[in-house]
Structure formats: structure tokens, C-alpha cells
Amino acid sequence: MLRRYRGGDVLMAPRQVGNYRLDRLLGVGGMGEVYQAYDSHRDRYVALKLLPEAFSADREYLRRFQRESHVAARLREPHVIPIHDFGEIDGRLFIDMRLVDGIDIRVLLDDHGPIEPQRAVSLLSQVAQALDAAHADDLVHRDIKPSNILVTPSDFVYVVDFGIARSMGGRQTSLTITGATIGTLDYMAPERFAGHDVDGRADIYSLACLLHECLTGVPPFQGKDLPSLMYAHLASSPPPASSLAEGIPPALDAVIARGMAKDPADRFATAGALTAAAREALTEAPVPAPVPVPAAYPPTAARGERAGAGDRRGAVKAPVPGPVPPGERYTESIPYVPRQPPYVNGADRPPRSPAGSRSAAEAEGKPAREPSWRRRGMLALTGVVALGIVIALVLVFAGPRTGGTTKTGHVAAPGNSGVAASIAAPTVVHKIPVGNTPCYVQVAPNGKFAYVTNQNAGVVTVLNTATDQVSGIINIPQGPPQFVSFSPDSRTAYVSIYNDSDSVHLVAFVNTATRAVTGTVTVDNQRPGPPMASPDGQYLYVPNHNMTMNANSNVIDVIDTASKQLTGRIAVPMNPHWLAFSPGGQYLYSSDHMSGEVTVLNARTNHIVKEIPVGETPHGEAISPDGSRLAVTSIGGNFVSFINTATDAIVAQVPVGKSPEDDAYAPDGSHLYTVNNVDNTISVVDTADNQVTDEVPVGSSPTSISVLPNGRQAYVSDENDGTVDVLDIAKPGG
């Protein structure tokens, strides 16, 4: 019988296993036990998983365990629980993992019931990122279930037990385990029952099962015995989640049905595509207010709770016709007609899933194609034969009903092996003289160069990021350059220009190959702030950096980048200073300096869907690499707010240095850096536990920070010193 423990609740007499002192039992199941342990060799606390002794005697499994644990250990994705070490110790296989402060989704569901749809999709989107990274490395998890998903107090997700996954193409093992239970069968893809080769689509099936359970509180199939549960996975359609619990958009039923398609070819191609479709489904139908969640875990605040605020899940407020009257504040968008198709990247809007469990062929009226593994012969599903088959197949990957780990550590680097893991204490390794008043620095998306605006000198300085040397100067005759950004392909730079008298206010287009100004656009904003291109590069959004009250103090200008024409204006709360897009381009976030709010815009319609109070003078914005968090600095309050982008709820407000003007994430998502203008420091925030790990001294009056895409260095502009600091932010050899 599988026993479940709450992480950290089961104290025990310490005992020694090799160099590990076992202090606390965290979880136990068919795959062994998990302990909070002290590693005397490395002087640290870890989560130690000890596998059953029978595994050590199986030489075939031992070889596979060593090979695949090595693959799992090299995964550098923030949502994969980092593996420190693995091997055999005192006759048992072990996995040494990071200790994390969190509870698993099994406990969350058991204690608090179904999870509100927005939060559920947000949590599983992080699981999807871990799975897609593993699948890219030819690793299948094979045991995605609630107890293998850990959730921290800030709703950051870790996927555990990758160290016991098997490679793509591997078949089921014949080794049986005493502790195997129906628990894992609740999420097992049908092709696994037939004993055929599996790939990452088996994990996608399990993820769809998990989504169903998060929304409803129960797995999609609830067979009372092994044969009936196996038959349900092989032959039955999942019951619509919307029929089992209130507040679930029916569009999510189609997403789950496609994710649980019997034939792997009919499922989503990636886990990310499944959760993207789920996010899309949430925008297509209203959802009632969420159910309460425990105070220890941030609630999924209902959108639109403030009077007059739009609701991403409900009706969008009607646009205000005509221009904005001078001096009047609207919280609506001024409509304009963009060229078609809409200018958002289609990556976060996959094709709608077919209704029910029909395949794409059936939806088109074609004969349904029988899954290849079913054509090769259906298993007998009756009597002792079926029971024997299932027991032989549940096997190795019936992991603990609760996993569990506690305590904190640092988030690992992402799955992209080209991205370095960031460190908690960066150092300034170089200072680059860049001329008079460098007020803003920005690295191009391709990482090959950076532009620095020299306000008083009227030039843009070009840095070669390979050599950290100045490689050119671009004259900006139109006026003082203030801010700069780039097109997604790095071919065009956009330079915001304004003077002290506000008689010049425009955006210059610079060809980064020729370093020539190719055109300018005069904007309504008298002091255009940092421009932001849409992810597809078709439109440029320009906020108003002017803190005086005038006719355009609440306007974001929209420029068509092809025609270099001003095509629209969006009214938001007073003084939009900084902008950030969600990774897929569906939402645009504006930090409204004088209003103390962050405005969430639907980038397809430019309509406001939410206004989030964040405290005084919000300034710099940064979106996390996985899109799950928005970090906003308060230049007057000396803190940074972290906003959950799925729920629009503030999950933490972290004190940093004085006057944080700008911020940026490390590409691995582990750390956020704030530029503290008065303190002359950079604050480093660990995003796993929202704690400041270091204050790094830099030059005089730092104003901005930009990070190389590979995560190895960051650049900080020091306005009073005429320098750019080069920060080493990566682990040695990372």
C-alpha cells in the first residue's frame, strides 16, 4: 500500500547512508523513499531519493538508470528539479536533488479541491516547458502525475523524477514492483498498455489527464480495478471537465480531448502546444470567480474585481470612439485597424482542437484512422489475463504518491544548452568607456552587439559584445537619443529622441548593418520612452516618459514598422513609462508611472483587460523567460513587484536598492537584476524564493541593464561616469 506523507512532517532518528545523513522522510512509494538529507561531503541539505534494493540487482535497469540519469542531470530548464548527483551507494541506487520549499499538486488537490482554471493552466504551462526541454533531449518522463509536480509558495513549478525516466523508443520493463498502484495508471497513455515504443506524446497524454484532474479534482478515468481502468484509457473518451465542475470553459474540454487522443499522431505535437491551446480556451469563454486557495499559496485573484476594469475572461470593455480629449483620462484603447492578419505571433494561438475526442480526419468527414498500435492487435481486457498484463506494465514508474522536497535552492538553467546558468553574486569584470552621458544600453536580440544612447553627445555608441569594445559611433542629428530597442531580427534599431523643451519628439529607425538613420516618425508623446516592437516585428509601441500633465500623458503610440507611419494611439492610465510583451505577443504590459498601476492590454485589440495596482511610481518592466512572471520596479518605493501573468496577481514585492530604474531577467530565469540609480548598485533577486542574494556596486548613476541572450554577461550604463559596466553573471564554465 502506498503511503503519502506531507513533506517535512515525518521526523525520524537520523541514520547514515554513505555521505548522507537522513534527517526527515518526505515521501515513499513504489519507486522508493525521498528524504531530507545532509550531504557531509558538500556541506549542504538535499533531497535524496533511494530506489528499491531490487533495482540494484537488475543490471539492465542499472545501465539504463545511469545513462538516463546522466541525461536528466544535464537538463538545464528552470522547471526541472536539478539533479546534483546519482549512482549507487550502500547497495541502493540514489538520486541527489535540490531541496525545494513546496508541496505537490496531489497535496494541493487533496487539501483544497480543484484548482481555478487560470492558475491550473499557469502551473501546467511550466510543466510543459520542462517536458518539451526533456523531449528535445530524447528523454520521456513517463510518470507525469500530481505527486511529481512541486509548487512553491510563489507558484513556481518543479517537475521531479526525471532521473528515473527512460529514453524515447524504450519499451516497458518486465520488472515488477511491490509498491506499484493504480495511481500511475490514472495518467498512462494507451500505447503504453500495449507495450509498444513510446515517445514524448505519452507525456502529453499524461499532461492532459493532469489538466483534467487539476480542473475537476478527479482523474479523467476512475476505474475500480486495473482492467476497467486500462480499458477506459484504451477505448473511452474522457468525460467533459466542464460537466464535472463549475467555472470551466467548455473550450477546455476540446483541449483535453485532443491531448488524450488514443492515437499519438492526433495529439498536440508538443506539451507547450497543449498548454498554449488551454490558455487560448480561457480567453474564449467567461469563467466565474475562482474558488479560494490556501493563504500560503498566492490566490488566483479574479480579474475585473476593480470597478470598471476589464476582464480577460469576460467581456472586453468597449473602445472609446475618437481621439482622447485633452487632459481627460480614459482607461480604454483608442481603436485603429491594423493590417491583417493580427500582428501577434501565432505561436501562442494554435489551431482550435476538434470537439470531443474526434481525430482531425473525423472532423473533416474522413474515415477515422485506427491507431497503428491498435491495428497491430488489441489486448484482451478480461479476467486474469488483463490483470496480469497490467501488473507487468505498471512497474518501474509507479513513483511516490507524494514526491516532495523542501527548502530552497536556485533555479536551474533552461533546457537550451547554449544558455548559461546564472549565479547569485555577479561581479563587474570590465568597464567600457563609451563617451558622454550613456543613459541607456540595449543588447540586440542576436547578441552580437549592443547600442548605447549618449544623450548629451547626440550619438549612439555601438559595442561589440564579443570583444566588449566600442566598434562604432552613430550620429543622431535629429536630437538627443534617449532610449533604444531593436526589431526581433536585430536588423533595425529604434531610437527614442526628445529634447528638454519637448519641441522634438520622434523615433528614429537605424539600419544596424549600415548604421544609417533610414527614417523618423514624429510621435504624440512629447518624451517617448523605451519603444517596444511586437514579437512579429510589424508594430512598434512607444510609451510616454513625460511626467507632466498634458494632452498625451496617458497615450501609447503605435507605429507601423513597414510604412514608418503612426497608425494608432492607445489610452492607458497616466504616464506609461515601460512596456513588455508576453512571449507569444498576446498581451502587452504598461507600467503607468503616475497612476501606480500596471495595465494589461490585449495586443490583438489594444483593449485594456486589467489594471493592476502595484504601488507608487512603477518604472522598469521585465518579463520572465517562460512568460509566467512580470517584474516591475518601483522607483519611488525601492522595491520590485512580481506579477503572475496568468492571474494578474502580485505574488511578491521585494525590497531592493534605492531608485530602481530598470530591471532584467537572466535568460535561465533564476535571477532578476534591478538597477538602483541612487545606490549605484545592482540588486540580484533569486526568483525561486524572492530573496535578494547580492548588491553589486557599479558606476555612478546607473540607469539601465541589458543581458546577453546566452546569459553569460550583462551590461549596465553608468550615466555620470561615461562607462558601461560588464557583469559576469554566469557560473564558471556554464
N, C-alpha and C positions, 0 to 999 in steps of 0.2 A: 504494500500500500504506500502510495506516495504521500509524504508528509510535507506540509508547507509551513515555513517559518517567516515571520517578518524579519527583514534584515536588521541585525543588531539586537534582537530581543532574546536570543538564546545564549546566555553566558555558560561557560564551561571551564573546567580545570585546564589550564594551559598544558599543551603537550607539544613535543618537538618532532618535526618531520624534516630531516636534513637540516638545512639552514633556516627553516621556517618555524616560528613558534605560533601554534594555532590558538588564538585567543577567543574567538567567537564564531559560532556556527550561524551562517547566513542563509543557507538553503540546502536541500537534499532532494535527490530524485534518482531516476534511472541512470543518469549519466554521472552519478557520484555526488560529492558534497562540495559546497563552497564555504570557505572560512575567511574571516578577517584574520590576517596573519602578519607577523612581524618578520621581515627579511633581515637577518643579522648581518649578512654579507654587505648589503647596500644601505642599511640603516633606514628602512622605510616600511610603512604599512602597505599591504597589498591585499587584493582578493585572490585567494588561492583555490583553484578547483582541483580536486583529487578525483580521478576517474576510477571506476571499479577495478579491483585487482585482476579480474578475468581479462581485461583488455591488454594487460602487460604480457600475458601468456600467448596472445594471438599475434604471431609475428607479422602476418599480413596487415592486420589493423595497425600494429605498431609502426610499420613502414609508412602506411598512409597517414597516420596521425602526425608523424614527424614531418612528412612532406607538406601536408596541408596546413599544419600549424605554422610552418615557415612562411607560407603564402599569406596566411591570415595576419601574422605578425608584421608583415611589410605593408599591409593596407594602411594608407595614410588619409583617412577620411574622418572628419570630426565626430561622426556619429557611430563609428566602430569603436567598441571598447578597446583601448590599447592593450596589447599583449607584451609584457616585459620579457617573459622567458617561458620555456616549455621543455618537456623532456620526461625523464624517469627518475624518481627519487624514492629511496626506501621501498623499491618494488612496485611503485604505483606511478602511472602517468600523471603529470600535473601540468596546469597552465597557470602562470603568474600574470595577473591582470591588474590594471589600475583600480584603486579603491574609489568609488564614486558615491556621493551623497544623493540617494534617490530611492524610490520604490518602483516596483514593476507594475505594468498595466494590469496584471492579474489582481494585485492587491487593490489597485485603484478601482477596478470594476467591482470587486467583492465588497469593498467598504463603502463605495459611493454610487454604484449603479452606472448606467450608461453615461457616456461622455458626450457633451454637447457637440453637434456636428462640426462647427468651425474648429474647435480645439482638437477633435479627433483627427480631422484631416491635417491639421498642422503637425500633430505628433507623428502621424504615419508618413507625412512628406519627408520627415527627417529619416525615418526608417528606410524609405525608398532611396534616398541618397546613399545610404550605407550599402544597400543591396546592389544598386547599379555600379558602385565602385568595385564591389566584390565580383560581380558578374563580368566586369571588364577585365578582371584578372583571372577569369576562368574558375571562379570559386562559387559554389552554390551553398547557401546556408543550410537548407533542408529542415530547419526546425524553427521557423518563424511562428511565434505564439506569444500570448500576453506575458508569460513569465520571463521571456527572453528580451523584453523591451523595458529598459530602465528610464524613468522620468525624474529629472532633478527638480528642485523647488522652483526653478525659473523656466520649467517646461522644456529644457534641453534634453534630447533623447540620445540614449546609447543602445546599440544592439550588441548583445552578448552571445557567447558560444560560437563565434566564428572559428575558434580553434578546433572544433570537432566537426566542422563541415567537410564535405567531400567534393572533389573536383567534378567539373562537368563531364558527363559521359560515364561516371562511376555508377555501378549498379548497387542495389541493396546488398548489404552484408547478410550472411546467414547466422551471424552471432546473435543469440537471444539474450535478453537482459531480464532479470527478475523484476526490476522496478518499472518495466515498460507499462504504460497505461493508455487509456483511451485519450488522454489529454492531447497528445501529439496528433492522433488521428483526426481530431476536430479540424485540423488545418492542412491535411495531407492531400496533395494533388492526385487525381485519379490515375495518372500514368505510373505513379509510384506503387500503387497496389498491384499493377501488372508486372512489376519487376523490370521494366524497361529502362533504358538510359534516360536520364533527365538533364535538363539544363536550367538556366535561371528562371524560366517560365513557371517552374514548380514553386519557386519562391513567390512569384507574382500571384499565383493561385492562393497561397497561404496568406499573403498580404491582404487580398480581397476578403478572405474569411475573417481576418483580424479586423478589418474595417467594419464588417457586418457586426462583429461582437462588440466593438467599441461603441457603435451607434445604438445597439439594442440591448446589450448586456448579456447576450447568449450567442453561442456559435451558430452558424447557418444551419447545421445539421446536428440533431441531438439524439442519435441512436442509443437505445438502451443496451445494446450489445454490439460486439465487434462486427458481425456480419451485416447487421442492419445499417450501421454507420458507414461501412465500406460500400454497401450498395447505394446509399444516398450520394456519396461522392462520385460514384461511377455513373449513376443514371438519373439523379434527381436535380431539378433546378432549385436554387436557393430561394427561400421564401422572401418576398419583398420586405426589406428592412422598414420601409415607411408604413407597412401594415402592422408592425410589431411595437412601434414606439412613436409617440407624438413628436412633431417638430423636425422630422427627417424629410427633406425634399424628395419626391418620387424620382427625380433625375438621378439620385444616387443609386437607386435600385438597378438602373441600367449599367452603371459603372461597376457595381459589384458583380452583376451577372456576366459582364464581359471578362472581368478579372478571373471569374470562376468557370470560364468556358471549359467544357470537357476536353476539347482538342486544344493543345497548347498553341497551335497556329492561330486560333481565334482569340487569344488573349491579347492584352496590351503587349507591345514589344519590349517595354521597359517598365520597371516599377515606378519611375518618375512619370511616365505617361499615365499610369493609373491614377496617381495622386493629383496630377495636373487636371485630369478629367473630373476628379472628385471636387477640386476647387472650382472648376467651371460649373459643375452641377449646383454648387452652393449659391452661385450668382443668378441662377435661373428661376428660383422659387423662394418665396418668403419663408422664414423659419421663425417660430415663436421664441420667446425668451428662453435662455438656457437654464438647465437645472443647476442647483447650487453645487459647488465643488469645495473640497476641504480648504480651510484657510491656509494651510501650509503650502498649497499649490495654487498658483495665481488663477483666479477665476476667469472664465471666458466672458468678459463683460459684453452685455448686449449692446449692439451698435444702435445708434439713433436714440440713446436714452436721454440726451440733452434736447431741450425744446428746439425744434427747427432743424436739427441735424439730420442729414441724410442717412440712409441705412443700406449697406452693401447687400443685405439680404432682403430688403424690402423695396418699396417704391423709391425711385430716384426723384429728387426734387426737380420741379420744372425749371428750365433755364430762364434767366431774366432777358426779356427782349430788349434789343437796342444797346447802345453804349452805356457805360457807367456814368451817372450824373456826377459832376464834380463834388468832391468832399463827402459823398454818400457811400456807406459801406454795404455791399451786398455779400452774401455768402453763397452765391450761385455762380455758375460759369456762364460767360458770355459766349453764345453759340457761334460756331463757324463751321463750315463744311470742309473737312479735309478730303484730299483726293482718295479714291478708293483703290485697293481695299484699305481698311483702317490701318493706322500707322503703327500698331503694336506688333511685336514679333509673335508669330503664330505658335511659338514653342509652348506657351502655356495655355493654348486653346486647341487641344487635339480634336479630331472629328468626334461628333457625338456617338456614344456607344449605341448599338442596336438595342431595341427594347427586349426585356426579358432575357432569356438565355439563348436566343437565336444566334446563329452564326451570321457572318456577313453575307454568305451565299444565300441563306434562307431569307434574309432581309431583302435581297434583291429578287426573290422569287425563284431562285435556282435550287436544284436538289441539294439537300444538306449533305456535306461530305462527312463520311464516317471517320472519326479519328483513326490514324494508322494503327495505333496500339490496340484499338478495339477491333479493327478489321483482322488483326492477327489472332484474334480469339479472345472471347470474354471469359473472365474467371468464373468458375462455378461459385455460386453465392449461397449455398445451402449447407446446413448441417456441420459436421465436424470438419469437412474439407475446407470450407471457408474460414472457420475459426483457426485451423492450423496454419493456413496461408497468412492470415493477418498477424498472428503471433510471431511468425517467422519474419514478417516485414516491418513491424513496428520498430523493434530492435534498437540499434545504437543511438538513434537520435531522439528517443523519448527523454528529453532533458528534464531538469528540475521544474516542478510546477511553479516554483518561485526561483528566480535566479538570485540575484541580489548581490549588491556590493554596497559599501558605504564609504564615507569620507571623500575628500576631494582630491583632485589632481588637475592636470592641464589637459585640454582637449588636444587630440592628435591632429596631425596634418591631414589634408584631404587626400582622396584616392589618387589624384593626379601626382604621379611620382616626380613631376617637374616642379612641384611646389614645396618649398622648404618649410619645415616645422618651426614655428615662432617660439621665442624664448620670453621669459618673464622679466628679464633685466637686459634690455638692449644697451649698446654702447655707441658713442659717437666715434667713428673711426677716421673721419676726414672732414675738412671744411673746404668748400669750394668758393673762392672769390667770384662773385657774379655781378659786381657793379652796384650802382646806387639804388637804394630802396627796393629790394626784392620783396614784393608784397604778396606774391602767390606763386606756388610751384605745382605743376601737374605732370605726371608721367603719362606718356602716350599708352593706349591700350596694348600696343605690341611690345612695350617695354624697352624699346631701343633708344628712346630719347625722352627728355623732359623739357618743358618750357617754363621759364621764369619771367614774370612780368616785373619790369623795373619802372615803377610809376613815375618818378621824377626825371628819369633819364629818357623816357619816351621810347623804350625799346623792349623787345622780348629777347632774353638770353636763352640759347639752346645748349642743353647739356647732353653729352654722350654718356649714357648710363653704363656702357662697357668700360670706359676709362675714367668716369667721374671727372671729366674735364669739359670746359666750355668749348663748343665746336662751332659757334656762330652767333651773330647778333642780327636781329630783325628790327629794322626801323619801323615805327608805327607813327607816321606823320599826322594821323587824324586826331591824336590827343593822347593823354596819359593812359597806358594799359593798366587795367586793374585786376582782372581775373582771366583765366584761360581754361579751356577744356578742348576735347578732341571728338571727332567723329569716331564711330566704333571701329572703322578700318584704319584709323590713325593718319589718313591722308589729308585731313583738314583740321586746322586749329581754329577755335572760335575765341576771340579776344574781346572782352567787355571793356569799353572805353568811356570815361566821363571825366570832366574837369570840375574844379571846385565851384565854379559859378553855375554849373549844371547846363551850360549852353551847348555842350557836346554830350550826347548820349547815344551811343551806337555800338553795334557788334561788328568787328572786322573778321572776314574769312581769310585764312592764311593757308596757302598750299605748302604742306610740310616737306615736299620734295624740292620745290624751287625756293621756298621761304619768301614768297611774294604775297602781298595782300591782293586777293583776287576780287574783292568786293566788300561793301559795307551795307549795313541795314540800320537805319535810324529807328530806335525803339521809343515807346511811350514812356518807359521808365527813365527818370532823369539820372538815376545812378544804377545802371544794370549790374546785377550781381553775377555770381558764377553761372554761366549758361550750362544747360544740360541737354544733350542730344537724346532722342528716343532710341531705344535699343536697335531699331532698324535703320537709324540714321536719317529718316525722312524729315523729322521736325526737330527744331531747336527751341527749348523753353528758357526764357530769361526772366529771373525774378527781379524785384525792385529792392535794391540795397539802400535806398534813401530812407532815413528815419524821420524825415519831416512829413507833416501832413499836407498832402497835395492831391490833385485830382487822380493821380495814378498810384497812390501809395498802397493800393490793395490789388495790383494787377500783375499777372504773369503774362508776358508777351510770347506769342508763338510764331516762329519763323519757318517757312518752307525752305529747306536747305538747297533744293534743286533750283528754285527760281530766285532765291535770296529775297523773298518778299515777306512782309509781315502779314500773316493771314488770320490771326485771331488774338483775342485777349481773354484771359480767364480772371474773374474777380474772386479773390480769396480774402480771409481776414488780413488785418493791417500789417504791412511791411514783410512780404515774403522775402526771406534772405537766402535760403539754401534750398536745393531741390535734390531729390533722389528717386530713381525708378526702381520698382521691383524687378528682379532679374528677367522675367519674361516680358516686362513692359506693360503689364495690365494696370498697375497702379502707380501714381506719381504722388510723392510726399513733399509738402512745402512747409518749412519751418517759418512761422509767422511771428516775426521778432517782437513787434509792439503788442501783439494780441495774446502772447503766451500760449500759443496753440500750434499743433501740427495738423495741417489739413491733408486729408486723404482724397485724391481725385481719381475717378475712373478715367484712365487715359484714352479709352475709346470714345468717350462722350465729352470729356473735360468737365464733367459734373462732379460736385462735391458729394462724397458719400459718408464722410465723417470728419468731425473736428475734435481733436484730442487735446485737452488741457494738459500742458506739461510744465507749467511754472514760468517764472519770469525769463524774458529775453532768450527764447530758443534761437540758436545760431547755426552751427555746422551740423551736417547730417551725413550719416554713412549707413549703407545697407549691408548686412552681413553677407558673406559669400553664398550662403544657402538661402538667403532671402527671408529667413524666419525672424530676424530682428532688425529694427531700425534704431540707431543710436543718434541722439540729438543732444548737443551741448547747450548748456545754459551759461551764456557769457556773464550774466549778472549774478546768477545763483551759484556758480562754481560747482556744478555737478553735470553729470551726463545721464539722460533718461534712456532706458532700453524699452522699446515698444515691441510687443508681439504682433507681427504683421498679419497674423491670421485672425486675431481677436481685437486688435487695436487697443489692447490693454497695456498699461505700463507695468512691467514686471520687476523693474528695479530702478532706483535713482542713486547713483554712486557719486559721492563727493570726490572731486579731483582738484587740480591746482587752480589758481586764480585766473579768471577771464579766459576760459577755454573757447577759442575762436573756431577751431576746425577739428575734425576727427577722421580717422581712417581705420579700417579693419586690416589685420594681417590676412593674407589670402587663405590661410588654413582655418580662419575663423576663431582661433584660440584666444586672440588678444585684440583689444581696441586701444588705439593711441589718441590722446587728446592733446592739442597744442595750447599751452597755458601762457597767454601773452604777457601777463604781469609778472608771473613767477619765473619766466624764462626756463620753463621745463616742459617735458613730455610726460604725461601720466600714462601708465600701462595698466590696463584693466584686464584681468583674467575673465573671459566670458563664461566660463563654466560655473564660477561661484561669485561673479560680480565683485571681486575684490581688487583693489589697486595693489599691484605687485612691485612697482618701482616708480620713482620720479627721476627722470633723466635730465640733467642740466644740459641746455643747449645755448645758442647765442642770444643776443639781446633782441627782445620784442619779436618772438616767433609768431608767425601769422598763419601758416598753413603746413600741411603734411600730405605727402603722396607716396604710395608704396609700389615697388616693382611687382608685376604680376607673378613672378616666381617666388616672391616672399622673402628674398634674401636681404634687401635693403629698403630703407625709407629715406625720403628727402624732406627736410624742414627748412622753410625760408625764414631767415633772420633779418627783419626789415632794417633795424638800426645798424647792423654790422656789415651789411652788404655781402652776406655769405649764405650759402646753403649747407646745412649740416647733413652728413651722410651717416645714417644709423644702421648698424649691423643688428638685424632683428631675428636672425636665423640661428638654429642650433649648429654647432660646429659640425661640418661635414653633411649638414642637412640639405 
